């Protein structure tokens, strides 16, 4: 191996998950079963993907763990917060994502994962009504209580390192407010003043994690760490942050298929996406204010891949203003499907001489089955980044996220093209492994 300055992955890695629902328990059960040799971590890049390092005679294709020191699955310890008090075994049974025989095989370990009381505000997720909630008078009290939880978990479980992962529901949309969200001092003042309009509970989790020297990953489309004040805190504490929203089903398809249209120089008149989903996430998203957060996240993907200003003939027509293709996203709560999400995409394209054609994609996926390996990869790679001395926004993790973070205050643009994101991921792994980052992002 080439020389690398990444600190070794010694000791236990605590993964503290915000939320103990379908995604969290599917993630936990899969990791626990994998390390017992009872299943395979299919879908996990860190466990399966191979990257080329070196060129010519020295060229090799290696797994991530052979290039960089990743934490072992055997060293992972789970903890969580949730508004419902049921342990991870009870929650996994209730979620009905996995077969009971799979859950039973690691029952003893799952039963020991008992959620700590959540920092929760009913106004941010009106469809949830659990009573395992902290009695905090202010947002600042939420922060302090969560910091206590993190310190206690680290000590009780004997963890040398931690990662905090948000796998809870989507909060209502919080627009970025310069007077609150642009500077750390203003954010802290708003928390102490109990500004509940601009400070979401998720921001308290992120602030607490970063303040305790712990990387934070936002797996929902919440504004949480996508604000300059959090970037400032992450840089001050030298901790990585990543977000936002796990890229699982429809957006994964969109970020992979849109480049086909663009590369082939075909035109796009409109792209209509709709989903049916019946789990707790679907229930929360049935609330218009919560759906708005998700809609902003889902809509952002296409516009950075197929750009009307770059190719006006191909992408400059289709909506009412006739300045861009028509793009609409819908999510419909449909309880009979539970976690088995179905995504339909109707894509109206045109080719030679403007003649119209259609593409239709029907993805019948399992939301938590697709999200679980992303959780593992994001946690292991965020821990790696921290040991490599990387802090602030981790753009190389965009591959796993629906609406990747970027510095919008400096006119930067998000990279949503799946293949460009994959190149960023591979280059970062190479760099941290002491190899040359030798692929260009065109």
C-alpha positions as CSV (number, residue, x, y, z in Angstrom):
1,X,0.0,0.0,0.0
2,X,1.1,3.6,-0.7
3,X,1.8,5.8,2.3
4,X,-1.4,7.3,3.9
5,X,-1.8,9.7,6.8
6,X,-5.2,8.3,7.7
7,X,-5.3,7.2,11.4
8,X,-6.1,3.5,11.9
9,X,-9.6,2.4,12.7
10,X,-8.8,1.2,16.3
11,X,-11.4,0.4,18.9
12,X,-15.2,0.5,18.7
13,X,-17.2,2.7,16.3
14,X,-20.4,3.9,17.8
15,X,-23.2,4.6,15.3
16,X,-25.9,6.7,16.9
17,X,-29.0,6.7,14.7
18,X,-31.7,9.4,15.0
19,X,-34.8,7.3,14.4
20,X,-35.5,3.7,15.2
21,X,-37.9,2.9,12.4
22,X,-37.8,0.9,9.2
23,X,-34.6,2.2,7.8
24,X,-32.7,2.1,11.1
25,X,-33.7,-1.4,12.1
26,X,-33.2,-2.8,8.6
27,X,-29.6,-1.3,8.7
28,X,-28.9,-2.6,12.2
29,X,-30.3,-6.1,11.5
30,X,-28.3,-6.4,8.3
31,X,-25.0,-5.5,10.0
32,X,-25.6,-7.8,12.9
33,X,-26.6,-10.7,10.7
34,X,-23.6,-10.1,8.3
35,X,-21.1,-10.2,11.1
36,X,-22.6,-13.5,12.2
37,X,-22.2,-14.9,8.7
38,X,-26.0,-15.2,8.2
39,X,-26.4,-12.8,5.3
40,X,-24.5,-10.7,2.8
41,X,-24.2,-6.9,2.7
42,X,-25.5,-6.6,-0.9
43,X,-25.6,-3.0,-2.1
44,X,-22.8,-1.7,0.0
45,X,-20.0,0.0,-1.9
46,X,-17.6,-0.2,1.0
47,X,-18.1,-4.0,1.2
48,X,-18.1,-4.9,-2.5
49,X,-17.0,-2.2,-4.9
50,X,-13.5,-2.3,-6.3
51,X,-11.5,0.8,-7.5
52,X,-8.6,0.9,-9.8
53,X,-5.4,2.3,-8.3
54,X,-2.3,3.0,-10.2
55,X,-1.8,2.8,-14.0
56,X,0.1,0.5,-16.4
57,X,2.0,-2.4,-14.9
58,X,1.2,-1.2,-11.4
59,X,-2.6,-1.1,-12.0
60,X,-4.8,-3.0,-9.4
61,X,-8.5,-3.2,-8.7
62,X,-8.9,-3.2,-4.9
63,X,-11.8,-3.1,-2.4
64,X,-12.1,0.1,-0.4
65,X,-10.8,-1.7,2.8
66,X,-7.7,-2.7,0.9
67,X,-6.9,0.9,0.0
68,X,-7.9,2.8,3.2
69,X,-8.4,1.6,6.8
70,X,-12.1,1.2,7.2
71,X,-13.8,0.3,10.5
72,X,-14.7,-3.4,10.7
73,X,-18.4,-4.4,11.0
74,X,-17.3,-6.3,14.1
75,X,-16.4,-3.1,15.8
76,X,-19.7,-1.3,15.3
77,X,-21.9,-0.6,18.3
78,X,-25.5,0.8,17.7
79,X,-27.5,3.3,19.7
80,X,-30.5,5.4,18.8
81,X,-33.1,8.0,19.7
82,X,-36.8,7.8,18.8
83,X,-40.1,9.2,19.8
84,X,-41.4,5.7,20.4
85,X,-39.9,3.6,23.2
86,X,-39.9,0.2,21.5
87,X,-36.4,-1.4,21.3
88,X,-34.9,-2.2,17.9
89,X,-36.3,-5.8,17.9
90,X,-39.8,-4.6,18.5
91,X,-39.5,-1.8,16.0
92,X,-38.1,-4.2,13.3
93,X,-41.0,-6.6,13.8
94,X,-43.5,-3.7,13.7
95,X,-41.9,-2.2,10.5
96,X,-42.6,-5.5,8.6
97,X,-39.7,-4.9,6.2
98,X,-37.7,-8.0,7.1
99,X,-38.9,-11.6,7.6
100,X,-39.4,-12.6,11.2
101,X,-36.8,-15.4,10.9
102,X,-34.1,-12.9,10.0
103,X,-35.0,-10.6,12.9
104,X,-35.1,-13.5,15.3
105,X,-31.6,-14.5,14.4
106,X,-30.2,-11.4,16.1
107,X,-33.0,-10.8,18.5
108,X,-30.8,-10.6,21.6
109,X,-28.6,-7.9,20.2
110,X,-31.6,-5.9,18.8
111,X,-33.4,-6.0,22.1
112,X,-30.4,-4.3,23.8
113,X,-30.7,-1.3,21.4
114,X,-33.2,0.8,23.4
115,X,-34.0,4.3,22.1
116,X,-33.0,7.3,24.1
117,X,-35.7,9.9,24.4
118,X,-35.9,12.0,21.3
119,X,-35.5,15.8,21.0
120,X,-38.8,16.3,19.2
121,X,-41.2,19.1,18.3
122,X,-44.6,17.9,17.1
123,X,-45.0,20.9,14.8
124,X,-42.1,19.6,12.7
125,X,-43.7,16.2,12.1
126,X,-47.4,16.5,12.9
127,X,-48.2,12.9,11.9
128,X,-46.0,11.5,14.7
129,X,-47.2,11.3,18.3
130,X,-44.8,9.2,20.3
131,X,-44.2,9.9,24.0
132,X,-40.6,8.9,24.3
133,X,-39.6,12.6,24.2
134,X,-37.3,14.9,26.1
135,X,-39.0,17.6,28.2
136,X,-36.8,20.5,27.1
137,X,-38.0,24.0,27.6
138,X,-35.8,25.5,24.9
139,X,-33.8,24.4,21.8
140,X,-30.6,25.1,23.7
141,X,-31.8,22.6,26.4
142,X,-32.3,20.1,23.6
143,X,-28.7,20.6,22.5
144,X,-27.3,20.1,26.0
145,X,-29.5,17.0,26.6
146,X,-28.3,15.5,23.4
147,X,-24.7,16.2,24.2
148,X,-25.1,14.4,27.5
149,X,-26.6,11.4,25.6
150,X,-23.6,11.3,23.3
151,X,-21.0,11.5,26.1
152,X,-22.8,8.9,28.1
153,X,-23.1,6.5,25.2
154,X,-19.5,6.9,24.3
155,X,-18.4,6.1,27.9
156,X,-20.9,3.3,28.6
157,X,-20.1,1.4,25.3
158,X,-16.4,2.2,25.4
159,X,-16.3,3.7,21.9
160,X,-13.2,5.3,20.6
161,X,-15.1,7.1,17.8
162,X,-18.8,7.9,17.0
163,X,-20.9,8.9,14.0
164,X,-24.4,10.4,14.2
165,X,-26.8,9.4,11.4
166,X,-30.2,11.0,10.8
167,X,-32.6,8.2,9.6
168,X,-35.8,9.8,11.0
169,X,-38.7,11.4,9.3
170,X,-38.6,14.4,7.0
171,X,-39.3,17.7,8.9
172,X,-41.3,20.6,7.6
173,X,-39.5,22.8,5.2
174,X,-37.2,25.4,6.9
175,X,-36.1,28.1,4.4
176,X,-32.6,29.4,4.9
177,X,-32.7,32.7,6.8
178,X,-29.5,34.7,6.6
179,X,-30.0,36.4,9.9
180,X,-30.1,33.0,11.7
181,X,-28.5,30.4,9.5
182,X,-25.4,32.2,8.0
183,X,-23.2,32.6,11.1
184,X,-22.6,30.3,14.0
185,X,-23.0,33.0,16.6
186,X,-26.5,33.9,15.2
187,X,-27.5,30.2,15.2
188,X,-26.4,29.7,18.8
189,X,-28.3,32.9,19.8
190,X,-31.4,31.6,18.1
191,X,-31.1,28.3,19.9
192,X,-30.7,30.1,23.3
193,X,-33.6,32.4,22.4
194,X,-35.7,29.3,21.6
195,X,-36.4,30.4,18.1
196,X,-38.6,27.4,17.1
197,X,-39.5,28.8,13.7
198,X,-35.9,28.8,12.4
199,X,-34.3,26.0,14.6
200,X,-35.6,22.5,13.7
201,X,-35.0,19.7,16.2
202,X,-32.6,18.1,13.7
203,X,-30.4,21.2,13.9
204,X,-30.0,20.4,17.7
205,X,-28.9,16.9,16.9
206,X,-26.3,18.2,14.3
207,X,-25.0,20.9,16.6
208,X,-24.7,18.5,19.6
209,X,-22.9,15.9,17.5
210,X,-20.4,18.3,16.0
211,X,-19.8,20.0,19.3
212,X,-18.9,16.6,20.8
213,X,-16.4,16.0,17.9
214,X,-18.6,13.6,16.1
215,X,-19.4,13.5,12.3
216,X,-23.0,14.1,11.3
217,X,-24.9,12.7,8.3
218,X,-28.3,14.0,7.3
219,X,-30.3,11.2,5.6
220,X,-33.5,13.2,5.1
221,X,-34.0,16.4,2.9
222,X,-34.0,18.6,6.0
223,X,-32.2,22.0,5.9
224,X,-30.3,20.9,9.1
225,X,-26.6,21.0,8.1
226,X,-27.1,22.7,4.7
227,X,-26.5,26.1,6.2
228,X,-23.3,28.2,6.5
229,X,-23.5,28.3,10.3
230,X,-23.2,24.5,10.5
231,X,-20.4,24.5,8.0
232,X,-18.6,27.0,10.3
233,X,-19.2,24.7,13.3
234,X,-18.0,21.6,11.3
235,X,-14.8,23.5,10.3
236,X,-14.3,24.8,13.8
237,X,-14.6,21.3,15.3
238,X,-12.7,19.7,12.4
239,X,-15.6,17.3,11.7
240,X,-17.1,16.0,8.5
241,X,-20.7,16.6,7.6
242,X,-22.7,15.0,4.8
243,X,-26.2,15.4,3.4
244,X,-28.9,15.4,2.4
245,X,-31.5,12.7,1.8
246,X,-30.6,9.1,1.0
247,X,-30.6,8.5,-2.7
248,X,-32.5,5.2,-2.9
249,X,-35.1,4.7,-5.6
250,X,-36.4,7.2,-8.1
251,X,-33.7,9.8,-7.7
252,X,-31.0,7.1,-8.2
253,X,-32.7,6.2,-11.5
254,X,-33.0,9.9,-12.4
255,X,-29.4,10.7,-11.7
256,X,-28.3,7.7,-13.8
257,X,-30.8,8.0,-16.7
258,X,-30.7,11.7,-17.2
259,X,-27.0,11.6,-18.3
260,X,-28.0,9.1,-21.0
261,X,-30.4,11.8,-22.5
262,X,-27.8,14.5,-22.2
263,X,-24.9,12.4,-23.5
264,X,-26.9,11.3,-26.5
265,X,-28.0,15.0,-27.2
266,X,-31.7,14.1,-27.1
267,X,-34.3,16.7,-26.1
268,X,-36.5,16.7,-23.0
269,X,-40.0,18.1,-23.0
270,X,-41.0,16.9,-19.5
271,X,-40.3,14.4,-16.7
272,X,-43.2,13.4,-14.5
273,X,-42.3,11.4,-11.4
274,X,-44.8,9.9,-8.9
275,X,-44.4,7.5,-6.0
276,X,-46.6,5.4,-3.8
277,X,-45.3,4.6,-0.3
278,X,-47.0,3.3,2.8
279,X,-44.5,3.3,5.6
280,X,-44.0,5.9,8.4
281,X,-42.0,8.0,6.0
282,X,-45.0,8.0,3.6
283,X,-47.3,9.0,6.4
284,X,-45.2,12.0,7.4
285,X,-44.8,13.1,3.8
286,X,-48.6,13.1,3.4
287,X,-48.4,16.3,5.3
288,X,-48.0,19.1,2.7
289,X,-45.4,21.1,4.7
290,X,-43.2,17.9,5.1
291,X,-43.7,17.0,1.4
292,X,-42.4,20.5,0.5
293,X,-39.0,19.6,2.0
294,X,-38.8,16.4,0.0
295,X,-40.1,18.1,-3.2
296,X,-37.3,20.6,-3.1
297,X,-34.8,17.8,-2.7
298,X,-36.2,15.7,-5.5
299,X,-36.6,18.5,-8.0
300,X,-33.0,19.7,-7.7
301,X,-31.5,16.6,-9.3
302,X,-32.5,17.0,-12.9
303,X,-31.8,20.7,-13.3
304,X,-28.1,20.4,-12.7
305,X,-27.7,17.6,-15.2
306,X,-29.9,18.8,-18.2
307,X,-29.3,22.5,-18.3
308,X,-31.5,24.8,-20.5
309,X,-28.9,27.6,-20.5
310,X,-26.2,25.2,-21.9
311,X,-28.5,23.5,-24.5
312,X,-31.6,25.7,-25.1
313,X,-32.7,23.7,-28.2
314,X,-32.8,20.5,-26.2
315,X,-33.9,21.6,-22.7
316,X,-35.4,25.1,-23.1
317,X,-39.0,24.2,-23.8
318,X,-41.9,22.4,-22.2
319,X,-43.3,24.4,-19.2
320,X,-45.8,27.2,-19.1
321,X,-43.1,29.9,-19.4
322,X,-41.5,27.8,-22.2
323,X,-38.0,28.3,-20.8
324,X,-37.3,24.7,-19.6
325,X,-38.7,21.2,-19.7
326,X,-41.6,20.5,-17.4
327,X,-40.6,18.6,-14.2
328,X,-43.0,17.5,-11.6
329,X,-42.6,15.2,-8.6
330,X,-45.4,13.6,-6.5
331,X,-45.5,11.3,-3.5
332,X,-48.7,9.5,-2.5
333,X,-49.3,7.8,0.9
334,X,-50.7,4.4,0.2
335,X,-50.7,2.2,3.4
336,X,-51.1,-1.3,1.7
337,X,-47.6,-1.0,0.1
338,X,-45.9,-0.3,3.5
339,X,-42.1,-0.2,2.7
340,X,-42.5,-1.5,-0.8
341,X,-42.3,1.8,-2.7
342,X,-43.3,2.1,-6.3
343,X,-41.9,4.9,-8.5
344,X,-43.2,5.7,-11.9
345,X,-41.3,8.0,-14.3
346,X,-42.9,9.2,-17.5
347,X,-40.2,10.9,-19.6
348,X,-41.2,12.8,-22.8
349,X,-38.1,13.2,-25.0
350,X,-37.7,14.2,-28.6
351,X,-35.1,13.4,-31.3
352,X,-34.2,14.1,-34.9
353,X,-36.3,17.0,-36.3
354,X,-38.1,17.3,-33.0
355,X,-40.1,14.1,-33.3
356,X,-41.5,13.0,-29.9
357,X,-40.7,9.7,-28.0
358,X,-41.4,8.4,-24.5
359,X,-39.5,6.5,-21.9
360,X,-41.4,4.9,-19.0
361,X,-39.7,3.5,-15.9
362,X,-41.6,1.6,-13.2
363,X,-39.3,0.8,-10.2
364,X,-40.9,-1.4,-7.7
365,X,-38.3,-1.1,-4.9
366,X,-38.0,-1.7,-1.2
367,X,-37.2,1.6,0.4
368,X,-35.3,0.4,3.5
369,X,-33.5,-2.4,1.6
370,X,-32.0,0.3,-0.7
371,X,-31.3,2.7,2.2
372,X,-29.6,0.3,4.6
373,X,-26.4,-0.2,2.6
374,X,-26.2,3.6,2.1
375,X,-26.4,4.0,5.9
376,X,-23.5,1.7,6.3
377,X,-21.4,3.3,3.6
378,X,-22.1,6.8,4.8
379,X,-21.1,6.0,8.4
380,X,-17.9,4.1,7.5
381,X,-16.8,6.7,5.0
382,X,-17.6,9.7,7.4
383,X,-15.6,7.9,10.1
384,X,-12.8,7.4,7.5
385,X,-12.9,11.1,6.5
386,X,-12.7,12.2,10.2
387,X,-9.6,10.0,10.6
388,X,-8.1,11.4,7.4
389,X,-8.5,14.9,8.8
390,X,-11.2,15.9,6.3
391,X,-13.8,18.2,7.7
392,X,-16.7,20.4,6.5
393,X,-18.9,19.3,3.6
394,X,-17.9,15.9,2.2
395,X,-18.6,16.3,-1.5
396,X,-17.3,12.9,-2.3
397,X,-20.3,11.4,-0.5
398,X,-22.7,13.0,-3.0
399,X,-23.0,9.6,-4.7
400,X,-25.2,8.4,-1.8
401,X,-27.3,11.5,-1.5
402,X,-30.4,12.8,-3.3
403,X,-29.7,16.5,-2.8
404,X,-25.9,16.8,-2.2
405,X,-24.6,19.7,-0.2
406,X,-22.5,22.5,-1.8
407,X,-21.5,26.1,-1.0
408,X,-24.4,28.0,-2.6
409,X,-23.1,31.3,-1.0
410,X,-20.1,31.1,-3.5
411,X,-22.1,30.3,-6.6
412,X,-21.1,26.7,-6.5
413,X,-23.4,24.1,-8.2
414,X,-24.3,20.7,-6.9
415,X,-23.0,17.7,-8.8
416,X,-26.0,15.4,-9.4
417,X,-24.7,13.3,-12.4
418,X,-24.3,9.8,-10.9
419,X,-21.2,9.0,-13.0
420,X,-19.5,12.3,-12.0
421,X,-20.4,11.6,-8.4
422,X,-18.8,8.1,-8.7
423,X,-15.6,9.6,-10.0
424,X,-15.5,12.0,-7.0
425,X,-16.0,9.1,-4.7
426,X,-13.2,7.0,-6.3
427,X,-10.8,9.9,-6.3
428,X,-11.3,10.6,-2.6
429,X,-10.7,7.0,-1.7
430,X,-7.5,7.0,-3.8
431,X,-6.3,10.2,-2.2
432,X,-6.9,8.9,1.3
433,X,-5.2,5.7,0.4
434,X,-2.1,7.6,-0.7
435,X,-2.7,7.0,-4.4
436,X,-3.1,9.6,-7.2
437,X,-6.6,10.9,-7.8
438,X,-6.3,10.2,-11.5
439,X,-9.8,10.5,-12.9
440,X,-11.2,13.8,-14.3
441,X,-14.8,14.9,-13.8
442,X,-15.9,16.2,-17.2
